């Protein structure tokens, strides 16, 4: 793994596969009629909230049909008193890592409290008088995607302050596999990794909420009253994609499917296409030479903004290939490392936080085989899969 021969074979194959894109099956459309998110099943939850004071933890993905969940609840006479938003804000347009201030929910006087600004967890004052917290946002099934971290902190606050939580579940577009190292090193826990699960966890947020409570991963988990409203027609092996981008740089189905691997490159000097029209569909760096694909990130917070990057374009990878052969692409990371001219600068400390261990970097640096790397994950990954089975709401 990591040799130039692998790269030639891999990327030549991707070019050959590009011709399949024109006839690629639209899996998202084929599944749209059979999968219904919990928010679109109001008869399962509205009656519980009637006559109660409610807080809503949500973003732009929380919709009942085309209506924002908050607006829908208000139209049903539900007494919504506060709204909370995660990274990227309620509108889902803020850049990654951009801290946001509190504001008011559009068109109302409702406080809109940011959980990605001066705090990550609702305070006692924030929960004062709230009987039910309703949580609804679209996840992508990856440990370092921070909506999971927001859920964790919401559950922790609710347990401490004895507030009921209702999760309106949504399908996981990467829910058809489990892969990667488990976050077992507690020194590496952060907002991009809060619980001991693998990179690709194979659960919905509803299932993870049950796991967090059931495994006692929060303080006073026994005090948490948690209700999960399930989706209808969903099963883990289905290839499903959300109708709206879950965050600004996951704009299509391919970027969501590539995200588990390509986000690991955010722990390296490589651009993942932020600031272009193809974020999380390409990687590159100004120091690479001899590669035919080039791109230039635009101005703003983008890495290498205004510089020409050479690298690899993954837009040629058919959706069907990503679905039928799912795995973290260690060969892509190894090849990028092998070609990088200043290897001592390739991995940052953030890579270990994303990976969830300090071992993967060392293995890649010494050229360990993929078989060896995966064998090192196996014991903890098998243990996680046994835990996962206890909390599944949907069949595999």
N, C-alpha and C positions, 0 to 999 in steps of 0.2 A: 504494500500500500504506500502511495506517495510518490511512485516513480513516474517519469514522463510518459512511459508506455501506457499506463493506466489513463492518464489525461487525454492522450491522443485517441484511445479507443472510446473513452467516455464521451468526450465532446463531439467526436465525429458521429457517434451514435445519435447524439441529440440533434445534430443537423439533419441526419437521415429521417429522424422521427418527426421533424417539423412538418413534413408533407401530410402527416395524419391529422393535423389540426383542423383542416377544412371539413373533415368528416367526423370530428370528435363528437361523441354523444353528449347531449346536454343533460347531465345527471341532475343538476339542480332543478331544472324544469320537470324532469320525470318524477322527482320525489315531492314536488311542491304540493300536489293534491292530496298526498297521503300523510304528510307530517304536519301537525298543528302544534304550535307553541302554546304553553299554558296561558299566556296573557290573552290569547284568542279563544279561550274557553271560559268566559266570565261567569258562567253558571256554576263553575267549580270554586269560585272564591269570593264573588261580590257579596253573597249573603253573609259570609263570615265577617266582613268588614263593615257591614251596615251598623250604624249606631256607635261605631268605635272611632277613636282619634288615631290617625294614620300618618306615618312617615313613609316616604318613598325613596328608595335608593336606586337610581336609574340613570340612563343616558339616552342618547338618540335612538337606540335600538329597542327601547321599551315602548312598544306600540300594541294597540288593539286594532287590528286592521291598519288603517292609515292614521289613526288617532293616537296621539301621545297618551301613554298610560295615565299620567297625572290628570290630563284633561278628561279622559274617559271616566276615571274614578269620581272626579268632581261632578261630571254630568249625571252620574248615578246617585248623587247625594251623599257620597262618602266624604267624611270630614278630614281632608288632607291638611295637615298643619305645618309640615316641613318637608323639603325635598333635599336629597343628598346626591352629590355627583362624584364620579371616580376620575382617574387620569383621563386626559383629553376633554374634560368638562362635560356638562350635560348635553351640549350640542355635538360632542364628538369631533371637534375640529382643532382643538389645541394640540400643539406638537408634543411629541414624547418628552417627558421630563419637565414640561412647563408647569410650574406651580400656579395655581389659580386661587383667586380670592373669592370670598363669599359674595353672593349677590341676591337677586330675587328671581323667582320663577317667572318666565315671560308671560305678560298679560295679567299678572296677579300681584298680590302683596306677600305671597308665600316666601319665607326665607329659603334661599338655595345655598346650602352649606357644602363647601368644597371639602372632599376627603382626599384631595391631592394638592394641598397647599400647606398651611401652617400645622395641619394635623392630618393623620390618616385614619383616625378612629373617632366615631361620634362620642362627644363628651356626655357627662351626666346631664348638663343643662340642655344639650341638644335633644336628649331623649325624654326630658321632663314632660309628662303628660301624654306621651305617645303610648298607645296600647298595642299597636301592631306596626312593625316595620316591614314593608313590602319591598323585596329585592328583585329587580328584573334588569338584566343586561346580557348581551350576547357575548359569550366566551368563545375561544378558539382551541381549547383543549391542551394548552401548553403551560407548564408550571410557572414560567417567568412572565406570562401575560398577566398584567397587574389587576385585572378585574377579580381574579381569584384572591389576591391579597386584600383587596377591598372587602370582599365577602368575609374573609377570615377575621378582619378587624371589626367588621359590623357584628359578626356572631360573638366575638369576644366582648364587645361593649354591651350587647344585649344580654349576655349571660351575667355580666357583672351587675347590670341594672335591672335584671328580671323583666325584660321587654320581649314580647312575642315576636317571632320572625316568620314571615311567609316568603318562600322563594318561588317565584313564577319561573318554572324551568324552561330552558331552551335547548335545542339539539346542539351537539358538539360536532362541528365540521371536520375535526380530526379524531373523532371518537371511535374509529374503526381499528385502532391499534394502540399498543402500549410499548414505549421504547425509551431508552436512555438511562443514565445513572440516576439512582435515587438520591435525593438530598439528605444525606445522613450526617454530614459534618455540621454541627450546630453553629460553628464559628462562621459558616458561610451563609447563614440565614439572613435574609434582607427582604426588601419589598419586592424583589424579583424571585423570591423563593422563601416561603414562610412555613411550609409543611413538608414532611418527609415522603415525597412522592416523586416519580420519575419525570423526566422532561416532558414526555408525551404521556398523559395520565389515563386517557381513555374513559373519562367520566364527564357527565354534565355538571354544572355548578350545583344543581340540586343534589346529585349523588355525593359530590364533594362536601357539601354542607352537612349531610348525614354522617359522612366519614369523620369530619372534623369534630362533630359532637360525640359520635359513638366511640372514637378512639381517644377521647379526652385530650385533644390537642389544644384546647383553650382552657383557661382557668374557670372553675365552677361550671363545667359543661353540663353538670346535672341540673343546673338552674335554667338552662336554655330550653324554652318551649319553641320547637322548630316544626313548621309545616312546609312540606314541599308539594306544590301543585304540579303534577307531571304533564309532559307533553302527550299528545295522542298520535299514534301511528309511527312513533320513532323507535328504531332499534340501532344498536351501535354499529353494525356493519353497513348501514346505509351510507351512501355518499350524498351528503346534504350540504347546501351552502346558504348562508343568510342572504336575504334580499337587500339588505343595506350593509355598507362597509362597517365592520365593528369598531374600527379606529382609522385615523386618517391615512395611514400607509399600508393598510390591508384592503386593497380596493377591489379585488376580484378573487375568484375561487383559487386560482393558481398561487397567488401570493399567500393565501391562508394555508394552503397545503405545503408550500415551501418554507413557511415561517419557522417551524420547529428547528430546521437545520440552519437556515440563513440568519436567524437572530443570534446564533452562537458567534457569528462573525462580528457582532457588535462588541465582542470582547477582543477584537483584533484591530489593526489599523485600516482594514478594508471598508470601503463604502458598500452598503447593501442597497444602493439606489435611492436613498432618501434625497429629495430635491430633484428627482427626475419623474418622468411619467410611468416608471416601472419599478417602484420601491418593492423590495423583497422579491424581486424576480431576476436580480443580477448582483454580481459582486465584482469589485475591481479596486485598483490602487494605481496612483500615478507612477510608481516605481516599476511596475511590471512592463516587460518589453516582449515584443514578438507575438502578442496575442491580437487576433483580428477584431475582437469586439471592443468598442470604445464608447464611453459615455462621459458626460460632464454634469455633475450635480449643480443645481442652480443656487442662487444666493440665498442667504438665510442661515439656519442652524445646521445645514447639511455638512457632513464630513467631506473634505476636499472640494468645497464649493468653488466653482470657477476653474477647476483643474481637470485636465483630461485623464480619465482613468482607463486603463486596459484591464480586461478581465473576462468574465464568462456570463453569457446570456442564457438564462434558464427558461425563457418564454417559449422555447422550442419543445419543452418537455410536455407531452400530452397529459391531460388530467387523468386519463385512464391508467397511464403508467404510474403516476404518483399514488393512485388509489390501490392498484393491484399489487404494487411492490413497495409498501410503506416501510420506511425506516429512516432513522437519522443517517444522513449521508456523510459518514466519516471520511470516505474517499475524497469528497470535495474539500473538506478542511485540510486533509493531509496534502493534497495537491497544491492548494493555495500556500500552505506553509513551505512546501518543498521549493516552490518558485520564488518565494519572497527573499529579497537580497539581504535584508538585515534580520536574520532569524531571532536574534536576541530581543528584538522589538515587536515580534509578531503577537505574542500573547500578553494581554494586560491582566491585572488582577480581577477585572470584571468578568473575564472568561470563566474563571473558577466559580464565581457566583452564579453565572448562567448554567454552567455544567452541573453544579451542585457538589463537586469534589475537586481535589487538587491533583487527582490521578490522571484524568484524561489529558491534561496538558502535557504531563511528563510522558505519557504513552505516545502521544503524537510526536513529541520532540525526538524521541529515540526510535521512531519508525515502527512501533509495535503493529502487529497485524490486526485487522479488524476482528478476526476470530479471537485473538487474545484479549482485546479490549472488551468485546461483548461477554466473554467468559468471566471477566472481572465484575461485570454488572449483575451476573445471573443470580447469585444468592439473594441479594436485596430486592431484585426485581421480582423474583419468584415469591418472596414473602409479601411484597406489595400486592401482587396479583391475587393472593389468597385473601388479603384484607379487602381488596376492591370487590370481590364477589359478594361480600356481606352487604354491600350498600347499593348494588345495582338496581335501578328501577326499570331498566329496559333490557331486553335480551341482547346478547352479542350476535 
